[in-house]
Amino acid sequence: MKTIPWEVGNLDGLFALILFIMFGPALLFLIIGFILRSKQKKKAAKIFFILAGVYLLISLGVCGGLAGVF
């Protein structure tokens, strides 16, 4: 049986990379926010919580659209 040259193989690694790009930085910002909140720096913690929310919202829109292709 001859394979078609434009046939794509296993894309599990690419899908894992997209998921990491989608949730990794938002999770990192959230952890930094909780660390700053425990050190009584509430204004800086609030900024990181907002950054985590905005990054998650944008990444779910952009990367979620790409993940829908799979």
CHARMM internal coordinates of N, CA and C (Angstrom, degrees):
IC EDIT
DIST 1 N 1 CA 1.4517
DIST 1 CA 1 C 1.5331
ANGL 1 N 1 CA 1 C 108.51
DIST 1 C 2 N 1.2808
ANGL 1 CA 1 C 2 N 116.49
DIHE 1 N 1 CA 1 C 2 N 129.44
DIST 2 N 2 CA 1.4499
ANGL 1 C 2 N 2 CA 122.05
DIHE 1 CA 1 C 2 N 2 CA -177.54
DIST 2 CA 2 C 1.5355
ANGL 2 N 2 CA 2 C 109.31
DIHE 1 C 2 N 2 CA 2 C -92.94
DIST 2 C 3 N 1.3337
ANGL 2 CA 2 C 3 N 116.29
DIHE 2 N 2 CA 2 C 3 N 135.18
DIST 3 N 3 CA 1.4622
ANGL 2 C 3 N 3 CA 119.47
DIHE 2 CA 2 C 3 N 3 CA 178.98
DIST 3 CA 3 C 1.5167
ANGL 3 N 3 CA 3 C 110.12
DIHE 2 C 3 N 3 CA 3 C -89.11
DIST 3 C 4 N 1.2899
ANGL 3 CA 3 C 4 N 115.05
DIHE 3 N 3 CA 3 C 4 N 150.29
DIST 4 N 4 CA 1.4498
ANGL 3 C 4 N 4 CA 121.42
DIHE 3 CA 3 C 4 N 4 CA 177.96
DIST 4 CA 4 C 1.5327
ANGL 4 N 4 CA 4 C 107.81
DIHE 3 C 4 N 4 CA 4 C -81.24
DIST 4 C 5 N 1.3215
ANGL 4 CA 4 C 5 N 120.05
DIHE 4 N 4 CA 4 C 5 N 132.13
DIST 5 N 5 CA 1.4667
ANGL 4 C 5 N 5 CA 121.04
DIHE 4 CA 4 C 5 N 5 CA -173.75
DIST 5 CA 5 C 1.5295
ANGL 5 N 5 CA 5 C 113.90
DIHE 4 C 5 N 5 CA 5 C -64.47
DIST 5 C 6 N 1.3069
ANGL 5 CA 5 C 6 N 119.60
DIHE 5 N 5 CA 5 C 6 N -25.03
DIST 6 N 6 CA 1.4610
ANGL 5 C 6 N 6 CA 120.00
DIHE 5 CA 5 C 6 N 6 CA -178.62
DIST 6 CA 6 C 1.5261
ANGL 6 N 6 CA 6 C 111.92
DIHE 5 C 6 N 6 CA 6 C -95.41
DIST 6 C 7 N 1.3070
ANGL 6 CA 6 C 7 N 116.79
DIHE 6 N 6 CA 6 C 7 N 11.92
DIST 7 N 7 CA 1.4509
ANGL 6 C 7 N 7 CA 120.94
DIHE 6 CA 6 C 7 N 7 CA 177.64
DIST 7 CA 7 C 1.5328
ANGL 7 N 7 CA 7 C 109.36
DIHE 6 C 7 N 7 CA 7 C -75.61
DIST 7 C 8 N 1.3268
ANGL 7 CA 7 C 8 N 116.27
DIHE 7 N 7 CA 7 C 8 N 131.82
DIST 8 N 8 CA 1.4602
ANGL 7 C 8 N 8 CA 121.73
DIHE 7 CA 7 C 8 N 8 CA -176.73
DIST 8 CA 8 C 1.5170
ANGL 8 N 8 CA 8 C 109.01
DIHE 7 C 8 N 8 CA 8 C -94.02
DIST 8 C 9 N 1.3229
ANGL 8 CA 8 C 9 N 116.30
DIHE 8 N 8 CA 8 C 9 N 140.50
DIST 9 N 9 CA 1.4626
ANGL 8 C 9 N 9 CA 121.42
DIHE 8 CA 8 C 9 N 9 CA -179.92
DIST 9 CA 9 C 1.5266
ANGL 9 N 9 CA 9 C 111.88
DIHE 8 C 9 N 9 CA 9 C -85.62
DIST 9 C 10 N 1.2985
ANGL 9 CA 9 C 10 N 115.69
DIHE 9 N 9 CA 9 C 10 N -137.93
DIST 10 N 10 CA 1.4549
ANGL 9 C 10 N 10 CA 123.29
DIHE 9 CA 9 C 10 N 10 CA -176.30
DIST 10 CA 10 C 1.5285
ANGL 10 N 10 CA 10 C 110.15
DIHE 9 C 10 N 10 CA 10 C -77.66
DIST 10 C 11 N 1.3303
ANGL 10 CA 10 C 11 N 116.99
DIHE 10 N 10 CA 10 C 11 N 126.82
DIST 11 N 11 CA 1.4623
ANGL 10 C 11 N 11 CA 122.04
DIHE 10 CA 10 C 11 N 11 CA -178.99
DIST 11 CA 11 C 1.5224
ANGL 11 N 11 CA 11 C 112.58
DIHE 10 C 11 N 11 CA 11 C -112.07
DIST 11 C 12 N 1.3282
ANGL 11 CA 11 C 12 N 117.95
DIHE 11 N 11 CA 11 C 12 N 23.14
DIST 12 N 12 CA 1.4661
ANGL 11 C 12 N 12 CA 120.33
DIHE 11 CA 11 C 12 N 12 CA -178.12
DIST 12 CA 12 C 1.5220
ANGL 12 N 12 CA 12 C 111.90
DIHE 11 C 12 N 12 CA 12 C -64.46
DIST 12 C 13 N 1.3162
ANGL 12 CA 12 C 13 N 117.35
DIHE 12 N 12 CA 12 C 13 N -39.27
DIST 13 N 13 CA 1.4561
ANGL 12 C 13 N 13 CA 120.32
DIHE 12 CA 12 C 13 N 13 CA 179.44
DIST 13 CA 13 C 1.5153
ANGL 13 N 13 CA 13 C 112.21
DIHE 12 C 13 N 13 CA 13 C -65.17
DIST 13 C 14 N 1.3028
ANGL 13 CA 13 C 14 N 117.22
DIHE 13 N 13 CA 13 C 14 N -39.82
DIST 14 N 14 CA 1.4605
ANGL 13 C 14 N 14 CA 121.37
DIHE 13 CA 13 C 14 N 14 CA 178.28
DIST 14 CA 14 C 1.5203
ANGL 14 N 14 CA 14 C 110.85
DIHE 13 C 14 N 14 CA 14 C -66.29
DIST 14 C 15 N 1.3250
ANGL 14 CA 14 C 15 N 116.27
DIHE 14 N 14 CA 14 C 15 N -39.77
DIST 15 N 15 CA 1.4615
ANGL 14 C 15 N 15 CA 120.05
DIHE 14 CA 14 C 15 N 15 CA 178.73
DIST 15 CA 15 C 1.5276
ANGL 15 N 15 CA 15 C 110.81
DIHE 14 C 15 N 15 CA 15 C -66.21
DIST 15 C 16 N 1.3338
ANGL 15 CA 15 C 16 N 117.70
DIHE 15 N 15 CA 15 C 16 N -39.34
DIST 16 N 16 CA 1.4655
ANGL 15 C 16 N 16 CA 121.39
DIHE 15 CA 15 C 16 N 16 CA 176.96
DIST 16 CA 16 C 1.5308
ANGL 16 N 16 CA 16 C 110.50
DIHE 15 C 16 N 16 CA 16 C -64.81
DIST 16 C 17 N 1.3220
ANGL 16 CA 16 C 17 N 117.42
DIHE 16 N 16 CA 16 C 17 N -38.45
DIST 17 N 17 CA 1.4630
ANGL 16 C 17 N 17 CA 120.95
DIHE 16 CA 16 C 17 N 17 CA 178.06
DIST 17 CA 17 C 1.5298
ANGL 17 N 17 CA 17 C 111.11
DIHE 16 C 17 N 17 CA 17 C -64.91
DIST 17 C 18 N 1.3086
ANGL 17 CA 17 C 18 N 117.33
DIHE 17 N 17 CA 17 C 18 N -41.17
DIST 18 N 18 CA 1.4617
ANGL 17 C 18 N 18 CA 120.62
DIHE 17 CA 17 C 18 N 18 CA 178.23
DIST 18 CA 18 C 1.5258
ANGL 18 N 18 CA 18 C 110.42
DIHE 17 C 18 N 18 CA 18 C -64.68
DIST 18 C 19 N 1.3255
ANGL 18 CA 18 C 19 N 117.28
DIHE 18 N 18 CA 18 C 19 N -40.73
DIST 19 N 19 CA 1.4693
ANGL 18 C 19 N 19 CA 120.10
DIHE 18 CA 18 C 19 N 19 CA 177.07
DIST 19 CA 19 C 1.5260
ANGL 19 N 19 CA 19 C 111.45
DIHE 18 C 19 N 19 CA 19 C -64.44
DIST 19 C 20 N 1.3330
ANGL 19 CA 19 C 20 N 116.78
DIHE 19 N 19 CA 19 C 20 N -38.90
DIST 20 N 20 CA 1.4657
ANGL 19 C 20 N 20 CA 119.81
DIHE 19 CA 19 C 20 N 20 CA 177.74
DIST 20 CA 20 C 1.5269
ANGL 20 N 20 CA 20 C 111.03
DIHE 19 C 20 N 20 CA 20 C -65.29
DIST 20 C 21 N 1.3206
ANGL 20 CA 20 C 21 N 117.31
DIHE 20 N 20 CA 20 C 21 N -41.13
DIST 21 N 21 CA 1.4639
ANGL 20 C 21 N 21 CA 120.76
DIHE 20 CA 20 C 21 N 21 CA 178.03
DIST 21 CA 21 C 1.5281
ANGL 21 N 21 CA 21 C 110.35
DIHE 20 C 21 N 21 CA 21 C -66.74
DIST 21 C 22 N 1.3292
ANGL 21 CA 21 C 22 N 116.44
DIHE 21 N 21 CA 21 C 22 N -32.56
DIST 22 N 22 CA 1.4539
ANGL 21 C 22 N 22 CA 121.05
DIHE 21 CA 21 C 22 N 22 CA -179.19
DIST 22 CA 22 C 1.5298
ANGL 22 N 22 CA 22 C 112.11
DIHE 21 C 22 N 22 CA 22 C -70.75
DIST 22 C 23 N 1.3265
ANGL 22 CA 22 C 23 N 117.27
DIHE 22 N 22 CA 22 C 23 N -46.57
DIST 23 N 23 CA 1.4630
ANGL 22 C 23 N 23 CA 120.15
DIHE 22 CA 22 C 23 N 23 CA -171.28
DIST 23 CA 23 C 1.5287
ANGL 23 N 23 CA 23 C 114.14
DIHE 22 C 23 N 23 CA 23 C -109.09
DIST 23 C 24 N 1.3285
ANGL 23 CA 23 C 24 N 118.62
DIHE 23 N 23 CA 23 C 24 N -17.16
DIST 24 N 24 CA 1.4618
ANGL 23 C 24 N 24 CA 121.41
DIHE 23 CA 23 C 24 N 24 CA -175.79
DIST 24 CA 24 C 1.5217
ANGL 24 N 24 CA 24 C 114.58
DIHE 23 C 24 N 24 CA 24 C -61.37
DIST 24 C 25 N 1.3316
ANGL 24 CA 24 C 25 N 119.23
DIHE 24 N 24 CA 24 C 25 N -58.64
DIST 25 N 25 CA 1.4693
ANGL 24 C 25 N 25 CA 119.43
DIHE 24 CA 24 C 25 N 25 CA -178.46
DIST 25 CA 25 C 1.5319
ANGL 25 N 25 CA 25 C 113.16
DIHE 24 C 25 N 25 CA 25 C -64.38
DIST 25 C 26 N 1.3239
ANGL 25 CA 25 C 26 N 117.12
DIHE 25 N 25 CA 25 C 26 N -36.34
DIST 26 N 26 CA 1.4665
ANGL 25 C 26 N 26 CA 119.05
DIHE 25 CA 25 C 26 N 26 CA 178.48
DIST 26 CA 26 C 1.5264
ANGL 26 N 26 CA 26 C 110.54
DIHE 25 C 26 N 26 CA 26 C -64.07
DIST 26 C 27 N 1.3147
ANGL 26 CA 26 C 27 N 116.65
DIHE 26 N 26 CA 26 C 27 N -40.72
DIST 27 N 27 CA 1.4597
ANGL 26 C 27 N 27 CA 120.50
DIHE 26 CA 26 C 27 N 27 CA 177.71
DIST 27 CA 27 C 1.5256
ANGL 27 N 27 CA 27 C 110.82
DIHE 26 C 27 N 27 CA 27 C -66.77
DIST 27 C 28 N 1.3229
ANGL 27 CA 27 C 28 N 117.15
DIHE 27 N 27 CA 27 C 28 N -38.87
DIST 28 N 28 CA 1.4664
ANGL 27 C 28 N 28 CA 121.03
DIHE 27 CA 27 C 28 N 28 CA 177.27
DIST 28 CA 28 C 1.5302
ANGL 28 N 28 CA 28 C 111.14
DIHE 27 C 28 N 28 CA 28 C -63.92
DIST 28 C 29 N 1.3288
ANGL 28 CA 28 C 29 N 117.68
DIHE 28 N 28 CA 28 C 29 N -44.35
DIST 29 N 29 CA 1.4665
ANGL 28 C 29 N 29 CA 120.93
DIHE 28 CA 28 C 29 N 29 CA 176.84
DIST 29 CA 29 C 1.5284
ANGL 29 N 29 CA 29 C 111.15
DIHE 28 C 29 N 29 CA 29 C -61.76
DIST 29 C 30 N 1.3177
ANGL 29 CA 29 C 30 N 117.13
DIHE 29 N 29 CA 29 C 30 N -38.21
DIST 30 N 30 CA 1.4616
ANGL 29 C 30 N 30 CA 121.26
DIHE 29 CA 29 C 30 N 30 CA 179.39
DIST 30 CA 30 C 1.5266
ANGL 30 N 30 CA 30 C 111.01
DIHE 29 C 30 N 30 CA 30 C -65.74
DIST 30 C 31 N 1.3164
ANGL 30 CA 30 C 31 N 117.37
DIHE 30 N 30 CA 30 C 31 N -42.42
DIST 31 N 31 CA 1.4682
ANGL 30 C 31 N 31 CA 121.11
DIHE 30 CA 30 C 31 N 31 CA 178.55
DIST 31 CA 31 C 1.5217
ANGL 31 N 31 CA 31 C 110.51
DIHE 30 C 31 N 31 CA 31 C -65.37
DIST 31 C 32 N 1.3363
ANGL 31 CA 31 C 32 N 117.26
DIHE 31 N 31 CA 31 C 32 N -42.76
DIST 32 N 32 CA 1.4711
ANGL 31 C 32 N 32 CA 120.32
DIHE 31 CA 31 C 32 N 32 CA 177.31
DIST 32 CA 32 C 1.5222
ANGL 32 N 32 CA 32 C 110.08
DIHE 31 C 32 N 32 CA 32 C -62.54
DIST 32 C 33 N 1.3217
ANGL 32 CA 32 C 33 N 117.65
DIHE 32 N 32 CA 32 C 33 N -39.13
DIST 33 N 33 CA 1.4562
ANGL 32 C 33 N 33 CA 120.92
DIHE 32 CA 32 C 33 N 33 CA 177.58
DIST 33 CA 33 C 1.5156
ANGL 33 N 33 CA 33 C 112.53
DIHE 32 C 33 N 33 CA 33 C -62.10
DIST 33 C 34 N 1.3353
ANGL 33 CA 33 C 34 N 117.40
DIHE 33 N 33 CA 33 C 34 N -42.72
DIST 34 N 34 CA 1.4642
ANGL 33 C 34 N 34 CA 119.88
DIHE 33 CA 33 C 34 N 34 CA 178.28
DIST 34 CA 34 C 1.5327
ANGL 34 N 34 CA 34 C 111.67
DIHE 33 C 34 N 34 CA 34 C -67.18
DIST 34 C 35 N 1.3332
ANGL 34 CA 34 C 35 N 117.27
DIHE 34 N 34 CA 34 C 35 N -36.12
DIST 35 N 35 CA 1.4687
ANGL 34 C 35 N 35 CA 120.21
DIHE 34 CA 34 C 35 N 35 CA 177.42
DIST 35 CA 35 C 1.5281
ANGL 35 N 35 CA 35 C 110.10
DIHE 34 C 35 N 35 CA 35 C -65.19
DIST 35 C 36 N 1.3274
ANGL 35 CA 35 C 36 N 117.19
DIHE 35 N 35 CA 35 C 36 N -44.62
DIST 36 N 36 CA 1.4631
ANGL 35 C 36 N 36 CA 120.17
DIHE 35 CA 35 C 36 N 36 CA 179.30
DIST 36 CA 36 C 1.5228
ANGL 36 N 36 CA 36 C 111.30
DIHE 35 C 36 N 36 CA 36 C -66.84
DIST 36 C 37 N 1.3160
ANGL 36 CA 36 C 37 N 116.93
DIHE 36 N 36 CA 36 C 37 N -33.98
DIST 37 N 37 CA 1.4695
ANGL 36 C 37 N 37 CA 120.33
DIHE 36 CA 36 C 37 N 37 CA 178.80
DIST 37 CA 37 C 1.5242
ANGL 37 N 37 CA 37 C 110.96
DIHE 36 C 37 N 37 CA 37 C -66.93
DIST 37 C 38 N 1.3374
ANGL 37 CA 37 C 38 N 116.08
DIHE 37 N 37 CA 37 C 38 N -36.96
DIST 38 N 38 CA 1.4627
ANGL 37 C 38 N 38 CA 118.82
DIHE 37 CA 37 C 38 N 38 CA 178.93
DIST 38 CA 38 C 1.5254
ANGL 38 N 38 CA 38 C 111.64
DIHE 37 C 38 N 38 CA 38 C -71.07
DIST 38 C 39 N 1.3365
ANGL 38 CA 38 C 39 N 117.15
DIHE 38 N 38 CA 38 C 39 N -21.40
DIST 39 N 39 CA 1.4692
ANGL 38 C 39 N 39 CA 121.07
DIHE 38 CA 38 C 39 N 39 CA 177.83
DIST 39 CA 39 C 1.5259
ANGL 39 N 39 CA 39 C 111.91
DIHE 38 C 39 N 39 CA 39 C -93.81
DIST 39 C 40 N 1.3204
ANGL 39 CA 39 C 40 N 117.07
DIHE 39 N 39 CA 39 C 40 N 16.80
DIST 40 N 40 CA 1.4632
ANGL 39 C 40 N 40 CA 124.19
DIHE 39 CA 39 C 40 N 40 CA 175.71
DIST 40 CA 40 C 1.5250
ANGL 40 N 40 CA 40 C 113.62
DIHE 39 C 40 N 40 CA 40 C 64.32
DIST 40 C 41 N 1.3234
ANGL 40 CA 40 C 41 N 117.83
DIHE 40 N 40 CA 40 C 41 N 28.79
DIST 41 N 41 CA 1.4666
ANGL 40 C 41 N 41 CA 122.16
DIHE 40 CA 40 C 41 N 41 CA 173.84
DIST 41 CA 41 C 1.5167
ANGL 41 N 41 CA 41 C 107.23
DIHE 40 C 41 N 41 CA 41 C -107.19
DIST 41 C 42 N 1.3256
ANGL 41 CA 41 C 42 N 115.74
DIHE 41 N 41 CA 41 C 42 N 74.46
DIST 42 N 42 CA 1.4604
ANGL 41 C 42 N 42 CA 121.44
DIHE 41 CA 41 C 42 N 42 CA -170.50
DIST 42 CA 42 C 1.5264
ANGL 42 N 42 CA 42 C 113.08
DIHE 41 C 42 N 42 CA 42 C -68.59
DIST 42 C 43 N 1.3314
ANGL 42 CA 42 C 43 N 117.96
DIHE 42 N 42 CA 42 C 43 N -34.44
DIST 43 N 43 CA 1.4629
ANGL 42 C 43 N 43 CA 119.36
DIHE 42 CA 42 C 43 N 43 CA -179.08
DIST 43 CA 43 C 1.5293
ANGL 43 N 43 CA 43 C 111.45
DIHE 42 C 43 N 43 CA 43 C -68.44
DIST 43 C 44 N 1.3187
ANGL 43 CA 43 C 44 N 116.58
DIHE 43 N 43 CA 43 C 44 N -43.05
DIST 44 N 44 CA 1.4600
ANGL 43 C 44 N 44 CA 120.31
DIHE 43 CA 43 C 44 N 44 CA 177.84
DIST 44 CA 44 C 1.5261
ANGL 44 N 44 CA 44 C 110.26
DIHE 43 C 44 N 44 CA 44 C -66.81
DIST 44 C 45 N 1.3300
ANGL 44 CA 44 C 45 N 117.32
DIHE 44 N 44 CA 44 C 45 N -38.04
DIST 45 N 45 CA 1.4660
ANGL 44 C 45 N 45 CA 120.94
DIHE 44 CA 44 C 45 N 45 CA 178.69
DIST 45 CA 45 C 1.5206
ANGL 45 N 45 CA 45 C 110.58
DIHE 44 C 45 N 45 CA 45 C -63.66
DIST 45 C 46 N 1.3246
ANGL 45 CA 45 C 46 N 116.39
DIHE 45 N 45 CA 45 C 46 N -40.19
DIST 46 N 46 CA 1.4674
ANGL 45 C 46 N 46 CA 120.17
DIHE 45 CA 45 C 46 N 46 CA 179.26
DIST 46 CA 46 C 1.5267
ANGL 46 N 46 CA 46 C 111.01
DIHE 45 C 46 N 46 CA 46 C -63.28
DIST 46 C 47 N 1.3231
ANGL 46 CA 46 C 47 N 116.75
DIHE 46 N 46 CA 46 C 47 N -38.04
DIST 47 N 47 CA 1.4641
ANGL 46 C 47 N 47 CA 120.60
DIHE 46 CA 46 C 47 N 47 CA 178.45
DIST 47 CA 47 C 1.5274
ANGL 47 N 47 CA 47 C 110.39
DIHE 46 C 47 N 47 CA 47 C -64.00
DIST 47 C 48 N 1.3347
ANGL 47 CA 47 C 48 N 117.38
DIHE 47 N 47 CA 47 C 48 N -42.05
DIST 48 N 48 CA 1.4626
ANGL 47 C 48 N 48 CA 119.89
DIHE 47 CA 47 C 48 N 48 CA 179.08
DIST 48 CA 48 C 1.5199
ANGL 48 N 48 CA 48 C 111.91
DIHE 47 C 48 N 48 CA 48 C -69.18
DIST 48 C 49 N 1.3358
ANGL 48 CA 48 C 49 N 117.99
DIHE 48 N 48 CA 48 C 49 N -33.96
DIST 49 N 49 CA 1.4656
ANGL 48 C 49 N 49 CA 119.78
DIHE 48 CA 48 C 49 N 49 CA 175.50
DIST 49 CA 49 C 1.5270
ANGL 49 N 49 CA 49 C 110.75
DIHE 48 C 49 N 49 CA 49 C -64.69
DIST 49 C 50 N 1.3219
ANGL 49 CA 49 C 50 N 116.44
DIHE 49 N 49 CA 49 C 50 N -40.97
DIST 50 N 50 CA 1.4613
ANGL 49 C 50 N 50 CA 120.48
DIHE 49 CA 49 C 50 N 50 CA 178.48
DIST 50 CA 50 C 1.5296
ANGL 50 N 50 CA 50 C 110.13
DIHE 49 C 50 N 50 CA 50 C -66.44
DIST 50 C 51 N 1.3309
ANGL 50 CA 50 C 51 N 117.30
DIHE 50 N 50 CA 50 C 51 N -42.18
DIST 51 N 51 CA 1.4627
ANGL 50 C 51 N 51 CA 120.65
DIHE 50 CA 50 C 51 N 51 CA 177.03
DIST 51 CA 51 C 1.5234
ANGL 51 N 51 CA 51 C 111.29
DIHE 50 C 51 N 51 CA 51 C -60.77
DIST 51 C 52 N 1.3222
ANGL 51 CA 51 C 52 N 117.14
DIHE 51 N 51 CA 51 C 52 N -40.98
DIST 52 N 52 CA 1.4649
ANGL 51 C 52 N 52 CA 120.69
DIHE 51 CA 51 C 52 N 52 CA 178.88
DIST 52 CA 52 C 1.5259
ANGL 52 N 52 CA 52 C 110.47
DIHE 51 C 52 N 52 CA 52 C -63.21
DIST 52 C 53 N 1.3279
ANGL 52 CA 52 C 53 N 117.14
DIHE 52 N 52 CA 52 C 53 N -42.63
DIST 53 N 53 CA 1.4577
ANGL 52 C 53 N 53 CA 120.34
DIHE 52 CA 52 C 53 N 53 CA 179.73
DIST 53 CA 53 C 1.5179
ANGL 53 N 53 CA 53 C 112.55
DIHE 52 C 53 N 53 CA 53 C -66.37
DIST 53 C 54 N 1.3192
ANGL 53 CA 53 C 54 N 116.69
DIHE 53 N 53 CA 53 C 54 N -43.63
DIST 54 N 54 CA 1.4663
ANGL 53 C 54 N 54 CA 120.25
DIHE 53 CA 53 C 54 N 54 CA -179.86
DIST 54 CA 54 C 1.5223
ANGL 54 N 54 CA 54 C 110.76
DIHE 53 C 54 N 54 CA 54 C -66.26
DIST 54 C 55 N 1.3541
ANGL 54 CA 54 C 55 N 116.84
DIHE 54 N 54 CA 54 C 55 N -43.04
DIST 55 N 55 CA 1.4559
ANGL 54 C 55 N 55 CA 119.31
DIHE 54 CA 54 C 55 N 55 CA 179.31
DIST 55 CA 55 C 1.5215
ANGL 55 N 55 CA 55 C 110.68
DIHE 54 C 55 N 55 CA 55 C -62.83
DIST 55 C 56 N 1.3282
ANGL 55 CA 55 C 56 N 116.89
DIHE 55 N 55 CA 55 C 56 N -42.00
DIST 56 N 56 CA 1.4632
ANGL 55 C 56 N 56 CA 120.11
DIHE 55 CA 55 C 56 N 56 CA 179.71
DIST 56 CA 56 C 1.5220
ANGL 56 N 56 CA 56 C 111.09
DIHE 55 C 56 N 56 CA 56 C -64.44
DIST 56 C 57 N 1.3245
ANGL 56 CA 56 C 57 N 116.97
DIHE 56 N 56 CA 56 C 57 N -41.70
DIST 57 N 57 CA 1.4592
ANGL 56 C 57 N 57 CA 120.52
DIHE 56 CA 56 C 57 N 57 CA 179.67
DIST 57 CA 57 C 1.5322
ANGL 57 N 57 CA 57 C 111.50
DIHE 56 C 57 N 57 CA 57 C -63.16
DIST 57 C 58 N 1.3175
ANGL 57 CA 57 C 58 N 116.85
DIHE 57 N 57 CA 57 C 58 N -44.92
DIST 58 N 58 CA 1.4629
ANGL 57 C 58 N 58 CA 120.44
DIHE 57 CA 57 C 58 N 58 CA -179.51
DIST 58 CA 58 C 1.5264
ANGL 58 N 58 CA 58 C 110.91
DIHE 57 C 58 N 58 CA 58 C -69.92
DIST 58 C 59 N 1.3366
ANGL 58 CA 58 C 59 N 117.05
DIHE 58 N 58 CA 58 C 59 N -42.41
DIST 59 N 59 CA 1.4607
ANGL 58 C 59 N 59 CA 118.81
DIHE 58 CA 58 C 59 N 59 CA -177.77
DIST 59 CA 59 C 1.5169
ANGL 59 N 59 CA 59 C 111.96
DIHE 58 C 59 N 59 CA 59 C -68.58
DIST 59 C 60 N 1.3162
ANGL 59 CA 59 C 60 N 118.47
DIHE 59 N 59 CA 59 C 60 N -33.51
DIST 60 N 60 CA 1.4604
ANGL 59 C 60 N 60 CA 119.60
DIHE 59 CA 59 C 60 N 60 CA 176.31
DIST 60 CA 60 C 1.5180
ANGL 60 N 60 CA 60 C 110.96
DIHE 59 C 60 N 60 CA 60 C -68.07
DIST 60 C 61 N 1.3211
ANGL 60 CA 60 C 61 N 117.01
DIHE 60 N 60 CA 60 C 61 N -27.70
DIST 61 N 61 CA 1.4508
ANGL 60 C 61 N 61 CA 119.52
DIHE 60 CA 60 C 61 N 61 CA 177.00
DIST 61 CA 61 C 1.5132
ANGL 61 N 61 CA 61 C 112.72
DIHE 60 C 61 N 61 CA 61 C -76.83
DIST 61 C 62 N 1.3380
ANGL 61 CA 61 C 62 N 116.34
DIHE 61 N 61 CA 61 C 62 N -47.90
DIST 62 N 62 CA 1.4699
ANGL 61 C 62 N 62 CA 120.53
DIHE 61 CA 61 C 62 N 62 CA -176.64
DIST 62 CA 62 C 1.5230
ANGL 62 N 62 CA 62 C 111.20
DIHE 61 C 62 N 62 CA 62 C -78.45
DIST 62 C 63 N 1.3257
ANGL 62 CA 62 C 63 N 116.35
DIHE 62 N 62 CA 62 C 63 N -57.06
DIST 63 N 63 CA 1.4720
ANGL 62 C 63 N 63 CA 119.31
DIHE 62 CA 62 C 63 N 63 CA -177.17
DIST 63 CA 63 C 1.5238
ANGL 63 N 63 CA 63 C 111.22
DIHE 62 C 63 N 63 CA 63 C -72.36
DIST 63 C 64 N 1.3184
ANGL 63 CA 63 C 64 N 115.99
DIHE 63 N 63 CA 63 C 64 N -29.08
DIST 64 N 64 CA 1.4633
ANGL 63 C 64 N 64 CA 118.71
DIHE 63 CA 63 C 64 N 64 CA 176.21
DIST 64 CA 64 C 1.5127
ANGL 64 N 64 CA 64 C 111.36
DIHE 63 C 64 N 64 CA 64 C -65.30
DIST 64 C 65 N 1.3308
ANGL 64 CA 64 C 65 N 116.31
DIHE 64 N 64 CA 64 C 65 N -34.67
DIST 65 N 65 CA 1.4546
ANGL 64 C 65 N 65 CA 120.00
DIHE 64 CA 64 C 65 N 65 CA 175.17
DIST 65 CA 65 C 1.5135
ANGL 65 N 65 CA 65 C 111.22
DIHE 64 C 65 N 65 CA 65 C -67.14
DIST 65 C 66 N 1.3285
ANGL 65 CA 65 C 66 N 117.17
DIHE 65 N 65 CA 65 C 66 N -37.60
DIST 66 N 66 CA 1.4539
ANGL 65 C 66 N 66 CA 120.65
DIHE 65 CA 65 C 66 N 66 CA 176.34
DIST 66 CA 66 C 1.5192
ANGL 66 N 66 CA 66 C 111.27
DIHE 65 C 66 N 66 CA 66 C -69.84
DIST 66 C 67 N 1.3293
ANGL 66 CA 66 C 67 N 117.76
DIHE 66 N 66 CA 66 C 67 N -37.57
DIST 67 N 67 CA 1.4624
ANGL 66 C 67 N 67 CA 120.58
DIHE 66 CA 66 C 67 N 67 CA -179.56
DIST 67 CA 67 C 1.5284
ANGL 67 N 67 CA 67 C 110.64
DIHE 66 C 67 N 67 CA 67 C -69.70
DIST 67 C 68 N 1.3029
ANGL 67 CA 67 C 68 N 117.34
DIHE 67 N 67 CA 67 C 68 N -24.13
DIST 68 N 68 CA 1.4538
ANGL 67 C 68 N 68 CA 120.38
DIHE 67 CA 67 C 68 N 68 CA 177.37
DIST 68 CA 68 C 1.5173
ANGL 68 N 68 CA 68 C 113.00
DIHE 67 C 68 N 68 CA 68 C -67.76
DIST 68 C 69 N 1.3378
ANGL 68 CA 68 C 69 N 114.84
DIHE 68 N 68 CA 68 C 69 N -20.29
DIST 69 N 69 CA 1.4606
ANGL 68 C 69 N 69 CA 119.53
DIHE 68 CA 68 C 69 N 69 CA 178.36
DIST 69 CA 69 C 1.5176
ANGL 69 N 69 CA 69 C 110.77
DIHE 68 C 69 N 69 CA 69 C -69.98
DIST 69 C 70 N 1.3353
ANGL 69 CA 69 C 70 N 117.35
DIHE 69 N 69 CA 69 C 70 N -33.19
DIST 70 N 70 CA 1.4465
ANGL 69 C 70 N 70 CA 120.79
DIHE 69 CA 69 C 70 N 70 CA -178.81
DIST 70 CA 70 C 1.4907
ANGL 70 N 70 CA 70 C 108.51
DIHE 69 C 70 N 70 CA 70 C -73.80
END
COOR INIT
IC SEED 1 N 1 CA 1 C
IC BUILD
